[in-house]
Structure formats: structure tokens, C-alpha cells
Amino acid sequence: MQTKLADFIKDSPQGQEADAILRSCVHCGFCLATCPTYQILGDELDSPRGRIYLMKQMLEGQPVTHKTQLHLDRCLTCRACETTCPSGVRYGALVDIGRGLIEQQIARDSSSGVMRYVLRKVLPNRTLFNFLFRSGQMIRPLLPQSLKSKMPVAVSRAQTWPAPRHTRKMLVLEGCVQPTLAPNINAATARVLDKLGISLIRAEKAGCCGAVTFHLNAQQEGLDYMRRNIDAWWPFIARREIDAIVMTASGCGVTVKEYGHMLQHDAAYAEKAAAVSSFTKDISEVLDNHLDHLKQIIKDGNASSRSVSAFHSPCTLQHGMKVRGVVERILGVVGVERTPVPDAHLCCGSAGTYSILQPEISKQLLKNKVAALESGNPEQIMTANIGCLLHLKSGTKLPVKHWIEFLDERLSDCHGMQS
């Protein structure tokens, strides 16, 4: 694609990056076939190729309108287009640049502005979110259906988190909403790793990964969250105390793995950010290196029962981090019979705050995804991201859980058999 960027952007780091991404696009249109919003809306401006044209016009100095903003807002940033693209167009990075520039040029209406402000102030603040969530549960029967459907009736408590006792240690990002909505996910991860001779520890001052705020276009605020986490984790890296930084929510994982890119122009943090990204692993990547050990535990425990389950691979896992087939391989080792899932590459519609800001599109995507997951008649649904988990729960009567919790249960059963 030929480009001629406007003077206001062409010599900046953002402009140079955007120019390189735009020039890599060859207009082939392969992305249309895998774009969830194009599949539903049928408007090319709601496809990656169409949005790329809109961003190109803006970067070349043409007027920016609310229509441009609308089409970029409708993008889920699922990055299925990146998986499909034969030219390797880094669409996710480009849309981040485009959204940031539009936010500076186009004022939002008051209701949209307030909603986005509230989301980026409440969701990343673990203490405030926990208080508001607990309060909301108390008055749940009085809430409108739109809010009631997003609020779980009950939240399971975290079970035992093993005390650090192994030489090998890994850090975990606790996350912002996950400790309130699904506290057992990280505890289950700690128990699984403990059985493999690894202690999972927490950095007290680490918090939200920055994704929610950054993708609500408060990008500098999002970068500040990233810097705070780097500061919290850096002593562990510098002292060589950890083997990895473990992610149990793929939405956080894809963000932390990109800290190095996002802070590459920050002289004070660029090197540390790159190191943090290199240490970051999805929990599936960690366990994939211990498959023989897992097999042995299952074998010694004489576990013979099988589970018929559907696995939903979050977009952030399969398209963002490009971790494909790994969870599925682990589940196969521990006796899970996976049912086929048609169009497994398509988004469930959660996408961070998307289900709140774009509810109609999100509901249709959820309906389609649930139909695909249930088509093989599974006993339960598993996934790898807290946002997807909660979203799927709102659309199905089947049990929905994080796959690491299932693995923890299986290994605990085996331990019980041995004892």
C-alpha cells in the first residue's frame, strides 16, 4: 500500500511504525473472511481492510469524523486477521495508534465519555472493584437485566495456596477483576505448579496489566500501569529469583508480552520492559514443558475417568500470543475428550470492555460461540481467560471453568488415589 503521511505524524516513532504497517498491506482481503464484525455487519468499513483505509486517510491528514471513530470502536481487536494475513500486517499495533490519535481529535458524547471513564477507573482498581461488586451482589435482584446478567450469583472461594517451598519459583500476575470474580484460578495454578516442584509467588505492588485502560484509549494511563508492574517485578528478575512471570488470563498475558514493544521509546523502561516480556509465559506454555511429569502423575494415580469438554481458545491466546494447540495437548494428557468447535477462530464477543460498550454485536457473537461450543454435546466448557469465562457463563447453562482449575482437580484426584 502506498502512503504519504501528513507532517504532523510522519517523523514521529508512531508515524514511522504506522507507515511500515500500512505499506505491508496488499489489499488481498483475506482478513474479511475471519473478521467477526464483518461477518455480522457485512460492512467493509467494519473489517480490518476497511479500517486500515480509514486509518490511512487519517494519517495522511484527511478529516477525521465520528464515523471513523465508530468503525474503530466496533473492532474487537481479536487479531484473527493477523493469523489469517499472508503479509504479516500488524493490525493490532496499527489500530492502537489509530485509536489513540482519534481520541485526541474527536470528542465523545457525555454518556460514552463517562462510561469509559468509570470503566477505566473501577476495573483496574482491585479494592474499589471488589467493594462495588460485593455491594452489587447484595442488591442484585434490584438491578436491571443488562447488569444482572453480568454479575455472577455466587463466586467460588479460593482454596489453599501452597506456601513457597521449592528452589524454583515463578511470579504470577494476580490481575484486577480475577481475584474477586474467580479467586481460585491463581490458587489452582499454584497447587498445580507445587506438584511439579515450582512455587508460585506474588509481587505485592503489582496490579492491573494496563490493558483495560490502554484499550479504552487512555494510553498514557495504561502505560503507567505497565511501568508500575515492571517496578514491582524487576527486583525478582534482577536477583534471578524467578524462572518466569506466569499469566493465567490470556488477556493480561498478551499485553505483558508486549510491554517491550509498548515501552520501546521510554528510555527509562525500554530495557526492563523487554526483559519482562521475555520472562512472561502463559501457564499453558509453562506446563507444556512438564508434560512427562503430568503424565506420570496421572499414571501413578491410576486415573481412568474421562471428561467430554469443549475448549474455547480466547483470541488473546490463539491470535494475540499465538499459543495454539498447547492447552489442548495438556488436556489430552490428563484425559479430556475434546468435542469439535466449529469456527473456533472467531471471538466470543467479550473482548475486555467490548461486551459493555458494544452490547448488541457482543450478544450476537456470544450466541454464535455458545452454539458452536455446545454443538458437540460437551459436559462442560473450558477456557483460558477470565473475561471469556464470565461472558460464556452468561450465555449457557453448561458449567464453564478455567482449564487450570480442571487440571488441578484431576491432579488432586490422582493424589487422593495414591494416598
HELIX and SHEET records of a PDB file:
HELIX    1   1 ASP A    7  LYS A   10  1                                   4    
HELIX    2   2 PRO A   13  SER A   24  1                                  12    
HELIX    3   3 PHE A   30  THR A   34  5                                   5    
HELIX    4   4 PRO A   36  LEU A   41  1                                   6    
HELIX    5   5 GLU A   44  ASP A   46  5                                   3    
HELIX    6   6 PRO A   48  LEU A   59  1                                  12    
HELIX    7   7 HIS A   66  ASP A   73  1                                   8    
HELIX    8   8 ALA A   80  THR A   84  1                                   5    
HELIX    9   9 TYR A   91  GLN A  105  1                                  15    
HELIX   10  10 SER A  110  VAL A  122  1                                  13    
HELIX   11  11 ARG A  126  MET A  138  1                                  13    
HELIX   12  12 ARG A  140  LEU A  142  5                                   3    
HELIX   13  13 GLN A  145  LYS A  148  1                                   4    
HELIX   14  14 GLN A  178  LEU A  181  1                                   4    
HELIX   15  15 ASN A  184  LYS A  195  1                                  12    
HELIX   16  16 ALA A  211  HIS A  215  1                                   5    
HELIX   17  17 GLN A  219  ALA A  238  1                                  20    
HELIX   18  18 SER A  250  VAL A  256  1                                   7    
HELIX   19  19 TYR A  259  MET A  262  1                                   4    
HELIX   20  20 ALA A  270  PHE A  279  1                                  10    
HELIX   21  21 ILE A  283  ASP A  288  1                                   6    
HELIX   22  22 LEU A  291  ASP A  300  1                                  10    
HELIX   23  23 CYS A  315  CYS A  315  1                                   1    
HELIX   24  24 THR A  316  GLY A  320  3                                   5    
HELIX   25  25 VAL A  326  VAL A  333  1                                   8    
HELIX   26  26 TYR A  354  LEU A  357  1                                   4    
HELIX   27  27 PRO A  359  GLU A  374  1                                  16    
HELIX   28  28 ILE A  386  LYS A  393  1                                   8    
HELIX   29  29 TRP A  403  GLN A  418  1                                  16    
SHEET    1   A 4 ILE A 198  ARG A 202  0                                        
SHEET    2   A 4 ARG A 168  VAL A 172  1                                        
SHEET    3   A 4 ILE A 245  MET A 247  1                                        
SHEET    4   A 4 THR A 280  ASP A 282  1                                        
SHEET    1   B 4 VAL A 336  ARG A 338  0                                        
SHEET    2   B 4 SER A 307  PHE A 311  1                                        
SHEET    3   B 4 GLN A 380  THR A 383  1                                        
SHEET    4   B 4 VAL A 400  HIS A 402  1                                        
END                                                                             
